[in-house]
Amino acid sequence: MAGFGFSNSPAFSRDPQRAAQLQQDGAYVPGQTYAPQQGQGQQGFQQQGAPTPEQLGQMYDRPSATSSDTGRLTYDGVIMKTLATLAAVATGFVLQIALVVTGNSGIMTMLMVAGLVVGLVLGFVNAFKREPSRGLILAYGAAQGLAIGGISAWMEFGQLGLSGIILQALIGTASVFAATLALYAFRIVRVTPKLTRFFFIAMIGYGLFSLVNLVLMWTGVTPEPFGVRSALIPVIGIPWGVALGILAVALGAYSLMLDFNNVEIGVQRGVPAKYGWQAAFGITATIIWLYVEILRIIAIVRGSN
């Protein structure tokens, strides 16, 4: 999620002083020239001798070095790292579905609980690490795959028995991702400080509600499967979970835009390529959040019918 995957990394900070730290890691700073120190580059050039006209021609004919060649962040690099992280999520997800289908629901439940705990811990670890760790980020993806795979299997094959809900949630998540990417790419919706402030305020409010609702469910105050979310809104007759879910999806979509914007900032600054893993972590966390929210909306709607 935005601000979650990029919170402690100077690579994507909008603070110029924090961004300046990247120069120590070899990041490219636009507009800055890198001249050899006195007595170094000139001396080496004199020792080697001037190149011949043929050598000069070959040098000018060579293609320019790309960001990938110079070890800087690229969009392609972020895409590949994000796909690798999502592949780790998919591995855990498919394993959970296979366990349920083959009658190993007990093992699935244990792995789901383990995935929830490990995913939460690794989520905070990766969010607050100054340097991204590929291993920890892939482990986070696998743990989250076990968690959401178990939840999805419980909804489709378990007590709720909502046939086809996994496919519906996957299609919904992919649709929101594609629409959000298009809106950002064509600048139909822009990331602005005002919208971002509203986003974080709304996130705090939504997080507090989710925490209170979870406590009410654990204590048995609300016996419904989704707590207060299952209750109907007076007059309208729509479950609270649907209205709140739509708000959460909207927040998730804007979170994705913030993720895209952070990647764009990183590419423009020429930050080291290793920060592509931090970007992949942030995007993956947001996609997982969107999937869970859409899955819950569908479950509430189908359950109320």
C-alpha positions as CSV (number, residue, x, y, z in Angstrom):
1,M,0.0,0.0,0.0
2,A,1.1,3.5,-0.6
3,G,3.0,4.9,2.3
4,F,3.3,1.3,3.6
5,G,5.7,-0.1,1.1
6,F,7.6,3.2,0.6
7,S,7.4,4.7,4.1
8,N,11.0,4.5,5.2
9,S,12.9,4.4,1.9
10,P,14.7,7.6,0.9
11,A,14.5,6.5,-2.7
12,F,10.9,7.4,-3.0
13,S,10.8,10.3,-0.5
14,R,9.5,13.6,-1.6
15,D,11.9,15.3,0.9
16,P,14.9,16.6,-1.1
17,Q,17.2,16.1,2.0
18,R,16.3,12.4,2.3
19,A,16.5,11.9,-1.5
20,A,20.0,13.4,-1.4
21,Q,21.1,10.3,0.6
22,L,20.9,8.3,-2.6
23,Q,23.9,9.9,-4.0
24,Q,26.0,7.8,-1.6
25,D,24.4,4.7,-3.3
26,G,25.4,5.8,-6.8
27,A,22.1,7.1,-7.9
28,Y,21.9,9.4,-10.9
29,V,21.0,13.0,-10.1
30,P,19.6,14.8,-13.2
31,G,21.6,17.9,-14.2
32,Q,24.7,16.8,-12.2
33,T,27.9,16.2,-14.0
34,Y,30.6,13.8,-12.9
35,A,34.0,15.2,-13.9
36,P,37.2,13.3,-13.1
37,Q,39.2,14.6,-10.2
38,Q,42.3,16.5,-11.0
39,G,45.2,14.3,-12.0
40,Q,43.1,11.1,-12.4
41,G,41.1,11.0,-15.6
42,Q,43.4,13.3,-17.6
43,Q,46.5,11.3,-16.6
44,G,44.9,8.0,-17.5
45,F,43.8,9.4,-20.9
46,Q,47.3,10.6,-21.7
47,Q,48.8,7.2,-20.8
48,Q,46.4,5.4,-23.1
49,G,46.8,7.7,-26.0
50,A,44.2,9.4,-28.2
51,P,41.8,7.0,-30.0
52,T,42.0,6.6,-33.8
53,P,39.3,8.0,-36.1
54,E,38.0,4.4,-36.6
55,Q,37.7,3.9,-32.8
56,L,35.9,7.2,-32.4
57,G,33.4,6.2,-35.1
58,Q,32.7,2.9,-33.3
59,M,32.2,4.7,-30.0
60,Y,29.6,7.0,-31.5
61,D,27.9,4.2,-33.3
62,R,27.3,2.3,-30.1
63,P,23.8,2.6,-28.5
64,S,23.4,4.9,-25.5
65,A,23.5,3.3,-22.1
66,T,20.1,2.6,-20.7
67,S,19.0,2.9,-17.1
68,S,19.3,-0.9,-16.8
69,D,22.9,-0.8,-18.1
70,T,23.8,1.7,-15.4
71,G,22.1,-0.1,-12.6
72,R,19.3,2.4,-12.1
73,L,15.6,1.8,-11.5
74,T,13.5,1.1,-14.6
75,Y,9.8,0.5,-15.3
76,D,10.6,-2.9,-16.8
77,G,12.6,-3.8,-13.7
78,V,9.7,-2.9,-11.4
79,I,7.3,-4.9,-13.5
80,M,9.5,-8.0,-13.4
81,K,10.0,-7.7,-9.7
82,T,6.3,-7.2,-9.1
83,L,5.5,-10.2,-11.2
84,A,8.0,-12.3,-9.2
85,T,6.4,-11.2,-5.9
86,L,2.9,-11.9,-7.2
87,A,4.1,-15.3,-8.3
88,A,5.1,-16.0,-4.7
89,V,1.6,-14.9,-3.7
90,A,0.0,-17.2,-6.3
91,T,2.1,-20.2,-5.1
92,G,0.8,-19.9,-1.6
93,F,-2.7,-19.2,-2.9
94,V,-2.8,-22.3,-5.2
95,L,-1.4,-24.5,-2.5
96,Q,-4.2,-23.6,-0.1
97,I,-6.9,-24.3,-2.8
98,A,-5.2,-27.7,-3.5
99,L,-5.2,-28.6,0.1
100,V,-8.9,-28.0,0.5
101,V,-9.8,-29.8,-2.7
102,T,-7.9,-32.8,-1.6
103,G,-9.5,-32.9,1.8
104,N,-6.7,-31.4,3.9
105,S,-8.7,-28.6,5.4
106,G,-6.9,-28.9,8.8
107,I,-3.5,-28.3,7.2
108,M,-5.0,-25.4,5.2
109,T,-6.3,-23.8,8.3
110,M,-2.9,-24.0,10.1
111,L,-1.1,-22.6,7.1
112,M,-3.7,-19.8,6.8
113,V,-3.1,-18.7,10.4
114,A,0.7,-19.0,10.0
115,G,0.4,-16.9,6.8
116,L,-1.6,-14.2,8.5
117,V,0.9,-13.9,11.4
118,V,4.1,-14.1,9.2
119,G,2.6,-11.9,6.5
120,L,1.7,-9.2,9.1
121,V,5.2,-9.3,10.7
122,L,7.1,-9.3,7.4
123,G,4.8,-6.5,6.1
124,F,5.9,-4.2,8.9
125,V,9.6,-5.4,8.6
126,N,9.7,-4.7,4.8
127,A,7.8,-1.4,5.2
128,F,10.3,0.1,7.7
129,K,13.5,-1.3,6.3
130,R,15.7,1.3,4.7
131,E,17.2,-1.1,2.3
132,P,14.9,-3.6,0.5
133,S,15.4,-7.3,0.9
134,R,14.4,-9.5,-2.0
135,G,14.2,-12.6,0.2
136,L,12.0,-11.0,2.8
137,I,9.7,-9.5,0.2
138,L,9.2,-12.8,-1.6
139,A,8.6,-14.5,1.8
140,Y,6.0,-11.8,2.5
141,G,4.3,-12.6,-0.8
142,A,4.3,-16.4,-0.1
143,A,2.9,-15.8,3.4
144,Q,0.2,-13.6,2.1
145,G,-0.7,-16.1,-0.5
146,L,-1.2,-18.7,2.2
147,A,-3.4,-16.3,4.2
148,I,-5.7,-15.0,1.4
149,G,-5.7,-18.5,-0.2
150,G,-7.0,-20.0,3.0
151,I,-9.7,-17.2,3.4
152,S,-10.8,-17.6,-0.2
153,A,-11.0,-21.4,0.1
154,W,-13.1,-21.1,3.2
155,M,-15.5,-18.8,1.4
156,E,-15.9,-20.9,-1.7
157,F,-15.4,-24.5,-0.4
158,G,-16.1,-24.2,3.3
159,Q,-18.9,-23.0,5.5
160,L,-20.1,-20.2,3.3
161,G,-20.1,-22.3,0.1
162,L,-20.0,-19.3,-2.3
163,S,-19.3,-21.1,-5.6
164,G,-17.2,-19.0,-8.0
165,I,-16.4,-16.2,-5.6
166,I,-12.6,-16.6,-6.1
167,L,-12.9,-16.1,-9.8
168,Q,-15.2,-13.2,-9.3
169,A,-12.8,-11.5,-6.9
170,L,-9.8,-12.1,-9.2
171,I,-11.7,-10.5,-12.1
172,G,-12.8,-7.6,-10.0
173,T,-9.2,-7.0,-8.7
174,A,-7.7,-7.2,-12.2
175,S,-10.4,-4.8,-13.5
176,V,-9.7,-2.2,-10.8
177,F,-6.0,-2.5,-11.3
178,A,-6.4,-2.0,-15.1
179,A,-8.8,0.9,-14.7
180,T,-6.5,2.6,-12.1
181,L,-3.4,2.2,-14.3
182,A,-5.3,3.7,-17.3
183,L,-6.6,6.7,-15.2
184,Y,-3.0,7.3,-13.9
185,A,-1.2,6.8,-17.3
186,F,-3.6,9.2,-19.2
187,R,-3.5,11.7,-16.2
188,I,-7.3,11.6,-16.0
189,V,-6.9,11.4,-12.2
190,R,-3.8,13.0,-10.7
191,V,-2.0,12.5,-7.4
192,T,-2.3,15.8,-5.5
193,P,-1.3,16.8,-2.0
194,K,-4.9,17.6,-1.1
195,L,-6.2,14.2,-2.3
196,T,-3.3,12.5,-0.6
197,R,-4.2,14.2,2.7
198,F,-7.8,13.1,2.4
199,F,-6.6,9.6,1.5
200,F,-4.6,9.2,4.7
201,I,-7.3,10.7,6.9
202,A,-9.9,8.3,5.4
203,M,-7.4,5.4,5.8
204,I,-7.1,6.2,9.5
205,G,-10.8,6.2,9.9
206,Y,-11.3,3.0,8.0
207,G,-8.6,1.3,10.0
208,L,-10.2,2.3,13.3
209,F,-13.6,1.0,12.1
210,S,-12.0,-2.3,11.0
211,L,-10.3,-2.7,14.4
212,V,-13.5,-2.0,16.3
213,N,-15.5,-4.4,14.1
214,L,-12.9,-7.1,14.6
215,V,-13.1,-6.7,18.4
216,L,-16.9,-6.9,18.3
217,M,-16.7,-10.1,16.2
218,W,-14.1,-11.7,18.6
219,T,-16.1,-10.9,21.7
220,G,-19.3,-12.2,20.1
221,V,-21.2,-8.9,20.3
222,T,-22.0,-9.3,16.6
223,P,-22.6,-12.9,15.6
224,E,-22.7,-12.2,11.9
225,P,-19.8,-13.5,9.8
226,F,-18.7,-10.0,8.9
227,G,-19.7,-8.2,12.1
228,V,-21.2,-4.7,11.7
229,R,-20.6,-5.0,7.9
230,S,-23.4,-7.5,7.7
231,A,-25.9,-5.1,9.2
232,L,-28.3,-3.2,6.9
233,I,-28.3,0.5,6.5
234,P,-31.6,2.0,7.7
235,V,-34.0,3.0,4.9
236,I,-31.7,2.0,2.1
237,G,-31.5,-1.6,3.1
238,I,-28.0,-2.1,1.8
239,P,-25.4,-3.9,4.1
240,W,-22.9,-1.5,5.7
241,G,-20.2,-3.8,4.3
242,V,-21.1,-2.9,0.7
243,A,-20.9,0.8,1.2
244,L,-17.7,0.6,3.3
245,G,-16.3,-1.9,0.8
246,I,-16.8,0.5,-2.1
247,L,-15.1,3.2,-0.1
248,A,-12.2,0.8,0.6
249,V,-11.9,-0.1,-3.1
250,A,-11.7,3.6,-3.9
251,L,-9.0,4.1,-1.3
252,G,-7.2,1.1,-2.7
253,A,-7.3,2.5,-6.2
254,Y,-5.8,5.8,-5.1
255,S,-3.2,3.9,-3.1
256,L,-2.2,2.2,-6.4
257,M,-1.9,5.6,-8.0
258,L,0.4,6.7,-5.2
259,D,2.4,3.5,-5.8
260,F,2.7,4.3,-9.5
261,N,3.7,7.9,-8.7
262,N,6.4,6.7,-6.3
263,V,7.8,4.5,-9.0
264,E,7.7,7.4,-11.5
265,I,9.6,9.5,-9.0
266,G,12.2,6.8,-8.5
267,V,12.8,6.3,-12.2
268,Q,13.1,10.1,-12.7
269,R,15.7,10.3,-9.9
270,G,17.6,7.4,-11.2
271,V,17.6,5.6,-7.9
272,P,19.5,2.2,-7.7
273,A,17.7,-0.7,-9.3
274,K,17.5,-2.6,-6.0
275,Y,14.7,-0.3,-4.9
276,G,12.5,-1.9,-7.5
277,W,11.9,-4.6,-4.9
278,Q,10.5,-1.9,-2.5
279,A,8.2,-0.7,-5.3
280,A,7.1,-4.3,-6.0
281,F,6.4,-4.8,-2.3
282,G,4.2,-1.7,-2.2
283,I,2.2,-2.6,-5.3
284,T,1.8,-6.2,-4.2
285,A,0.5,-5.1,-0.8
286,T,-2.1,-2.8,-2.4
287,I,-3.2,-5.5,-4.8
288,I,-3.7,-8.0,-1.9
289,W,-5.7,-5.4,0.0
290,L,-7.9,-4.7,-3.0
291,Y,-8.5,-8.5,-3.5
292,V,-9.6,-8.9,0.1
293,E,-11.9,-6.0,0.0
294,I,-13.6,-7.1,-3.3
295,L,-13.8,-10.7,-2.0
296,R,-15.6,-9.4,1.1
297,I,-18.0,-7.2,-0.9
298,I,-19.0,-10.1,-3.0
299,A,-19.4,-12.4,0.0
300,I,-21.7,-9.9,1.8
301,V,-23.8,-9.2,-1.3
302,R,-24.2,-12.9,-2.1
303,G,-24.8,-13.8,1.6
304,S,-27.5,-11.2,1.9
305,N,-29.3,-12.6,-1.1
